[in-house]
Amino acid sequence: MLASDRVFLDRLLLTPSPSGFERPVQDVVRDYAGNFASEVTTDIHGNVIVGVNPTGSPRVMLAGHCDQIGLMVKNIDDRGFVWVHAIGGWDPQILLGQSVQVWAESGPIPGVIARKPIHLLSQDERKAVPEIKNLWVDCGFANGEEARGLVQPGDPITATLAIQPMRNNLARATAMDNKVGAWTVMSAARRVSEANPQAAVFAVSTVQEEIGLRGVQTSAFGIDPQLGIVVDVTHATDCPTIDENQFGKVKLGKGPVLYRGANVNPVVFRKLNEQAAQHGLPVQINGLAYPASNDAAQLQLSRAGVGTGLVCIPNRYMHSPCEMVSFDDLENAAELIAKFCLALSPTDDFTP
């Protein structure tokens, strides 16, 4: 991984982007893309669209959503405790005891998510699965007046942002889902820009995926691509308690996952797989028997239809503050997508 690409990844991971509040991380994307792109635009929805050879053919859209799950301030009580709603899909048990940051207008305010100690829980309370409505954020405010002077309803909250390199070229961080997807499509576009593509390539850092696959709908309508590659994370199954017979065999560090199924154009899949073999890039194959729970489901249906491919980064512990991926998988995914784009010509036919 180039030093500039690693700096870009670290900046993405250390910048907040809960769904609906992606502007700070989109500024990071624009700053990176300005070094190589033919054009960098932001649509009214907040998607950042990075064009390389924009007059070429065919038109290809690379989509990686930049938003992360988080929380939103709903109320501040008279004692200064902050009550929240979820932005995206959380397991409330994971939130207990987490360090968080409230992203107020005045700047980030550290806090913790808490409930009463186990010593004070009744037997029934100990057995019950916690609900977000029963958790609160404690920022150390003396009272409601102090809290309301700094925090207001609608402020977003994230788990404390951090990245920790680990053994075997792995790393864990908050919001690998899906800042690594945004990184991959932008890194792929940078590689395409250094060659001589025939295709028009539009790498998009899409918004609001975690609350309904929203940004990909508006950006795809505006770009009007014939082809699209979506990059998101997928569940690594190489850890205890996950059934490979149900979810497939997916390992960290063994390459990005190429999905097959009705959500994926078979010609796009085949050409991705061929490029991987031709250039010695490792990939893992998995099946998807239903529409993807990511941007691919909507990209495929844009306008009269888009020939869609789905390239996923194996990720352990998804939707938690300790998501884990392999740097090798990121690098191989970006390289594969760039090779795919560079192999395209105006005469290619992706009709199934």
ZAVEX-642998 format. One record per residue (C-alpha): z, y, x. Coordinates in nm, 3 decimals, always signed. Each point is the difference from the previous one (the first is absolute). Example, Ala and Ser with C-alpha at 12.3 -4.5 7.8 and 13.67 -1.06 7.14 Angstrom:
# ZAVEX-642998
(atom (+0.780; -0.450; +1.230));
(atom (-0.066; +0.344; +0.137));
END
This chain:
# ZAVEX-642998
(atom (+0.000; +0.000; +0.000));
(atom (-0.099; +0.339; +0.137));
(atom (+0.288; +0.235; +0.077));
(atom (-0.136; +0.251; -0.253));
(atom (-0.018; -0.271; -0.267));
(atom (+0.359; -0.104; +0.069));
(atom (+0.117; +0.361; -0.025));
(atom (-0.185; +0.025; -0.332));
(atom (+0.168; -0.317; -0.129));
(atom (+0.347; +0.119; +0.103));
(atom (-0.057; +0.337; -0.167));
(atom (-0.110; -0.171; -0.322));
(atom (+0.304; -0.226; -0.006));
(atom (+0.244; +0.283; +0.070));
(atom (-0.141; +0.235; -0.264));
(atom (+0.109; -0.033; -0.365));
(atom (-0.256; -0.088; -0.269));
(atom (+0.160; -0.125; -0.324));
(atom (-0.260; -0.025; -0.278));
(atom (-0.074; +0.347; -0.132));
(atom (+0.131; +0.169; +0.315));
(atom (-0.257; -0.102; +0.261));
(atom (-0.090; +0.344; +0.137));
(atom (+0.199; -0.025; +0.328));
(atom (-0.156; -0.330; +0.103));
(atom (-0.346; +0.117; -0.109));
(atom (+0.038; +0.290; +0.244));
(atom (+0.047; -0.262; +0.274));
(atom (-0.319; -0.177; -0.111));
(atom (-0.200; +0.324; +0.001));
(atom (+0.125; +0.088; +0.346));
(atom (-0.108; -0.339; +0.140));
(atom (-0.338; -0.009; -0.176));
(atom (-0.092; +0.351; +0.108));
(atom (-0.058; -0.135; +0.351));
(atom (-0.296; -0.221; -0.097));
(atom (-0.118; +0.041; -0.360));
(atom (-0.317; +0.173; -0.120));
(atom (+0.199; +0.133; -0.294));
(atom (+0.357; -0.011; -0.123));
(atom (+0.072; +0.098; -0.361));
(atom (+0.289; -0.026; -0.244));
(atom (-0.073; -0.046; -0.370));
(atom (+0.203; +0.149; -0.283));
(atom (+0.198; -0.324; -0.033));
(atom (+0.111; +0.019; +0.364));
(atom (-0.217; -0.276; +0.149));
(atom (-0.115; +0.080; +0.355));
(atom (-0.366; -0.099; +0.045));
(atom (-0.130; -0.035; +0.355));
(atom (-0.379; -0.017; +0.031));
(atom (-0.196; -0.151; +0.290));
(atom (-0.382; +0.029; -0.020));
(atom (+0.032; +0.113; -0.364));
(atom (-0.376; +0.008; -0.066));
(atom (-0.052; -0.362; +0.109));
(atom (-0.063; -0.312; -0.209));
(atom (+0.157; -0.202; -0.148));
(atom (+0.305; +0.201; -0.104));
(atom (+0.320; -0.183; +0.096));
(atom (+0.353; +0.093; -0.103));
(atom (+0.299; -0.120; +0.204));
(atom (+0.322; +0.037; -0.199));
(atom (+0.356; -0.022; +0.129));
(atom (+0.276; +0.149; -0.213));
(atom (+0.250; +0.220; +0.176));
(atom (+0.276; +0.012; -0.261));
(atom (+0.326; -0.192; +0.023));
(atom (+0.259; -0.104; -0.254));
(atom (+0.301; +0.227; -0.031));
(atom (+0.245; +0.154; -0.243));
(atom (+0.016; +0.325; -0.198));
(atom (+0.300; +0.220; -0.075));
(atom (+0.070; -0.007; -0.374));
(atom (+0.346; +0.154; -0.026));
(atom (+0.279; +0.148; +0.211));
(atom (+0.346; -0.048; -0.145));
(atom (+0.291; +0.241; +0.027));
(atom (+0.146; -0.191; +0.295));
(atom (-0.322; +0.041; +0.200));
(atom (-0.133; -0.355; -0.030));
(atom (-0.376; -0.038; -0.041));
(atom (-0.139; -0.239; -0.264));
(atom (-0.352; -0.132; +0.034));
(atom (-0.302; -0.176; -0.149));
(atom (-0.233; -0.227; +0.195));
(atom (-0.344; +0.105; +0.123));
(atom (-0.182; -0.333; +0.022));
(atom (+0.141; -0.351; +0.008));
(atom (+0.341; -0.045; +0.160));
(atom (+0.232; -0.299; +0.013));
(atom (+0.327; +0.183; -0.076));
(atom (+0.200; -0.249; +0.208));
(atom (-0.185; +0.119; +0.311));
(atom (+0.097; +0.362; -0.070));
(atom (+0.374; -0.060; +0.014));
(atom (+0.147; +0.156; +0.314));
(atom (-0.329; +0.148; +0.118));
(atom (-0.019; +0.323; +0.194));
(atom (-0.237; +0.243; -0.175));
(atom (-0.147; +0.348; +0.031));
(atom (-0.026; +0.244; -0.289));
(atom (-0.312; +0.212; +0.059));
(atom (+0.122; +0.333; -0.137));
(atom (-0.190; +0.328; +0.034));
(atom (+0.244; +0.109; +0.270));
(atom (-0.065; -0.316; +0.202));
(atom (+0.118; -0.363; +0.015));
(atom (+0.360; -0.069; -0.101));
(atom (+0.151; -0.332; +0.114));
(atom (+0.180; -0.218; -0.248));
(atom (+0.100; -0.355; -0.083));
(atom (-0.054; -0.214; -0.308));
(atom (+0.326; -0.135; -0.126));
(atom (+0.200; -0.162; -0.275));
(atom (+0.367; -0.084; -0.020));
(atom (+0.126; -0.244; +0.268));
(atom (+0.006; -0.372; -0.060));
(atom (+0.383; +0.009; -0.014));
(atom (-0.022; +0.206; -0.320));
(atom (-0.272; -0.200; -0.172));
(atom (+0.097; -0.227; -0.286));
(atom (-0.110; -0.363; +0.012));
(atom (-0.278; +0.075; -0.249));
(atom (-0.114; +0.301; +0.204));
(atom (-0.017; -0.211; +0.315));
(atom (-0.232; -0.247; -0.172));
(atom (-0.228; +0.261; -0.155));
(atom (-0.320; +0.116; +0.169));
(atom (+0.043; +0.373; +0.073));
(atom (-0.223; +0.247; -0.184));
(atom (-0.127; +0.325; +0.146));
(atom (+0.156; +0.191; -0.289));
(atom (+0.342; -0.107; +0.130));
(atom (-0.061; +0.113; +0.360));
(atom (+0.048; +0.349; +0.134));
(atom (-0.079; +0.195; +0.316));
(atom (+0.294; +0.154; +0.186));
(atom (-0.099; +0.287; +0.230));
(atom (+0.357; +0.112; +0.063));
(atom (-0.016; +0.299; -0.234));
(atom (+0.337; +0.147; -0.091));
(atom (-0.097; +0.052; -0.363));
(atom (-0.290; +0.047; -0.239));
(atom (-0.035; +0.368; +0.077));
(atom (-0.062; -0.064; +0.369));
(atom (-0.238; -0.285; -0.078));
(atom (-0.204; +0.198; -0.254));
(atom (-0.037; +0.281; +0.251));
(atom (-0.199; -0.235; +0.224));
(atom (-0.140; -0.280; -0.219));
(atom (-0.180; +0.016; -0.332));
(atom (-0.140; -0.254; -0.247));
(atom (-0.340; -0.125; +0.110));
(atom (+0.079; +0.002; +0.373));
(atom (-0.127; -0.323; +0.162));
(atom (+0.218; -0.235; +0.201));
(atom (-0.100; -0.262; +0.255));
(atom (+0.184; -0.255; +0.206));
(atom (+0.069; +0.158; +0.338));
(atom (-0.330; -0.002; +0.189));
(atom (-0.001; -0.199; +0.324));
(atom (-0.220; -0.228; +0.209));
(atom (+0.135; -0.270; +0.229));
(atom (-0.225; -0.196; +0.240));
(atom (+0.098; -0.366; +0.017));
(atom (-0.090; -0.307; +0.200));
(atom (-0.351; -0.151; +0.007));
(atom (-0.168; +0.334; -0.075));
(atom (+0.161; +0.025; -0.342));
(atom (+0.163; +0.307; -0.151));
(atom (+0.216; +0.068; -0.302));
(atom (+0.008; +0.329; -0.187));
(atom (+0.050; +0.166; -0.332));
(atom (-0.328; +0.022; -0.196));
(atom (-0.228; -0.227; +0.199));
(atom (-0.128; -0.035; -0.358));
(atom (-0.239; +0.161; +0.025));
(atom (-0.012; +0.256; +0.278));
(atom (-0.142; -0.279; +0.214));
(atom (-0.291; -0.015; -0.246));
(atom (-0.062; +0.372; +0.033));
(atom (+0.020; -0.040; +0.378));
(atom (-0.248; -0.290; -0.003));
(atom (-0.273; +0.173; -0.199));
(atom (+0.032; +0.319; +0.205));
(atom (-0.003; -0.191; +0.329));
(atom (-0.305; -0.194; -0.120));
(atom (-0.178; +0.326; -0.089));
(atom (+0.082; +0.140; +0.344));
(atom (-0.160; -0.305; +0.163));
(atom (-0.310; +0.032; -0.220));
(atom (-0.033; +0.365; +0.098));
(atom (-0.028; -0.100; +0.366));
(atom (-0.309; -0.215; -0.069));
(atom (-0.327; +0.058; -0.187));
(atom (+0.054; -0.112; -0.361));
(atom (-0.273; -0.014; -0.261));
(atom (+0.256; -0.013; -0.281));
(atom (+0.188; +0.297; -0.139));
(atom (+0.367; -0.085; +0.047));
(atom (+0.274; +0.172; -0.199));
(atom (+0.354; -0.095; +0.102));
(atom (+0.248; +0.103; -0.269));
(atom (+0.375; +0.032; +0.021));
(atom (+0.061; -0.059; -0.370));
(atom (+0.301; +0.124; -0.197));
(atom (+0.217; -0.143; -0.277));
(atom (-0.088; -0.367; +0.042));
(atom (+0.360; -0.106; -0.053));
(atom (+0.015; +0.156; -0.348));
(atom (-0.327; -0.126; -0.142));
(atom (-0.292; -0.012; +0.250));
(atom (-0.077; +0.360; -0.088));
(atom (-0.143; +0.170; +0.308));
(atom (-0.266; -0.263; +0.064));
(atom (-0.141; +0.056; -0.349));
(atom (-0.064; +0.371; +0.049));
(atom (-0.117; -0.022; +0.362));
(atom (-0.242; -0.285; -0.071));
(atom (-0.150; +0.189; -0.291));
(atom (-0.060; +0.300; +0.225));
(atom (-0.143; -0.195; +0.295));
(atom (-0.214; -0.237; -0.212));
(atom (-0.015; -0.280; +0.263));
(atom (-0.212; -0.313; -0.021));
(atom (+0.249; -0.193; +0.214));
(atom (+0.373; +0.022; +0.056));
(atom (+0.267; -0.156; +0.218));
(atom (+0.362; +0.026; -0.109));
(atom (+0.273; -0.043; +0.260));
(atom (+0.352; -0.073; -0.117));
(atom (+0.285; -0.225; +0.107));
(atom (+0.042; -0.354; -0.127));
(atom (+0.294; -0.236; +0.002));
(atom (+0.052; -0.188; +0.325));
(atom (+0.117; -0.348; -0.093));
(atom (+0.128; -0.098; +0.346));
(atom (+0.367; +0.051; -0.080));
(atom (+0.257; -0.210; -0.189));
(atom (-0.008; -0.059; -0.379));
(atom (-0.368; +0.096; -0.061));
(atom (-0.216; -0.285; -0.127));
(atom (-0.331; -0.016; +0.188));
(atom (-0.140; -0.230; -0.270));
(atom (+0.036; +0.282; -0.250));
(atom (-0.074; +0.305; +0.215));
(atom (-0.217; -0.133; +0.282));
(atom (+0.057; -0.027; +0.374));
(atom (+0.024; +0.354; +0.142));
(atom (+0.156; +0.066; +0.341));
(atom (+0.079; +0.314; +0.195));
(atom (-0.220; +0.048; +0.306));
(atom (-0.273; -0.244; -0.109));
(atom (-0.240; +0.265; -0.124));
(atom (-0.058; +0.198; -0.319));
(atom (-0.044; -0.193; -0.323));
(atom (-0.343; -0.007; -0.167));
(atom (+0.034; -0.072; -0.370));
(atom (-0.243; -0.191; -0.219));
(atom (-0.013; +0.003; -0.379));
(atom (-0.142; +0.185; -0.299));
(atom (+0.135; +0.333; +0.128));
(atom (-0.205; -0.036; +0.321));
(atom (-0.378; +0.024; +0.037));
(atom (-0.106; -0.333; +0.158));
(atom (-0.266; +0.163; +0.219));
(atom (+0.252; +0.249; +0.138));
(atom (+0.243; -0.283; +0.070));
(atom (-0.267; -0.203; +0.177));
(atom (-0.113; +0.290; +0.218));
(atom (+0.360; +0.084; +0.096));
(atom (+0.058; -0.362; +0.095));
(atom (-0.327; -0.010; +0.197));
(atom (+0.093; +0.315; +0.192));
(atom (+0.340; -0.147; +0.083));
(atom (-0.163; -0.314; +0.142));
(atom (-0.269; +0.193; +0.188));
(atom (+0.251; +0.227; +0.174));
(atom (+0.280; -0.252; +0.051));
(atom (+0.243; +0.172; -0.234));
(atom (+0.267; -0.222; -0.160));
(atom (+0.022; -0.003; -0.379));
(atom (+0.189; -0.198; -0.261));
(atom (-0.158; -0.100; -0.331));
(atom (+0.185; +0.004; -0.331));
(atom (-0.095; -0.018; -0.366));
(atom (+0.075; +0.242; -0.283));
(atom (-0.038; -0.150; -0.346));
(atom (+0.068; +0.324; -0.187));
(atom (-0.060; +0.374; +0.049));
(atom (+0.177; +0.133; +0.307));
(atom (+0.319; +0.201; -0.047));
(atom (-0.146; +0.264; +0.231));
(atom (-0.287; +0.249; +0.017));
(atom (-0.266; -0.275; +0.006));
(atom (+0.052; -0.063; -0.373));
(atom (-0.110; +0.354; -0.087));
(atom (-0.255; +0.058; +0.277));
(atom (-0.203; -0.300; -0.117));
(atom (-0.028; +0.154; -0.350));
(atom (-0.098; +0.354; +0.097));
(atom (-0.309; +0.133; -0.178));
(atom (-0.257; -0.284; -0.022));
(atom (+0.199; -0.217; +0.244));
(atom (+0.069; -0.004; +0.374));
(atom (-0.056; -0.299; +0.231));
(atom (+0.361; -0.033; +0.112));
(atom (+0.168; -0.178; +0.289));
(atom (+0.375; -0.043; +0.049));
(atom (+0.144; -0.004; +0.352));
(atom (+0.379; -0.033; +0.010));
(atom (+0.268; +0.034; +0.265));
(atom (+0.263; -0.277; -0.003));
(atom (+0.339; +0.154; -0.076));
(atom (+0.345; -0.156; -0.014));
(atom (+0.263; +0.137; -0.240));
(atom (-0.233; +0.218; -0.211));
(atom (+0.154; +0.285; -0.201));
(atom (+0.306; +0.019; +0.218));
(atom (+0.111; +0.237; +0.278));
(atom (-0.061; -0.272; +0.262));
(atom (-0.366; -0.091; -0.050));
(atom (-0.144; -0.179; +0.303));
(atom (-0.361; -0.021; +0.124));
(atom (-0.189; -0.083; +0.318));
(atom (-0.171; +0.271; +0.206));
(atom (-0.262; -0.263; +0.087));
(atom (-0.090; -0.042; -0.368));
(atom (-0.045; +0.374; -0.039));
(atom (-0.226; +0.025; +0.301));
(atom (-0.210; -0.299; -0.106));
(atom (-0.034; +0.128; -0.357));
(atom (-0.124; +0.343; +0.114));
(atom (-0.244; -0.156; +0.243));
(atom (-0.136; -0.245; -0.259));
(atom (-0.059; +0.272; -0.259));
(atom (-0.174; +0.219; +0.257));
(atom (-0.229; -0.289; +0.102));
(atom (-0.078; -0.067; -0.366));
(atom (-0.097; +0.365; -0.059));
(atom (-0.213; +0.014; +0.314));
(atom (-0.189; -0.315; -0.104));
(atom (-0.112; +0.151; -0.331));
(atom (-0.354; +0.122; -0.063));
(atom (-0.166; +0.170; -0.299));
(atom (-0.185; -0.319; -0.090));
(atom (+0.309; -0.219; -0.039));
(atom (+0.040; -0.158; -0.344));
(atom (+0.353; -0.071; -0.124));
(atom (-0.096; -0.137; -0.338));
(atom (+0.207; -0.319; -0.049));
END
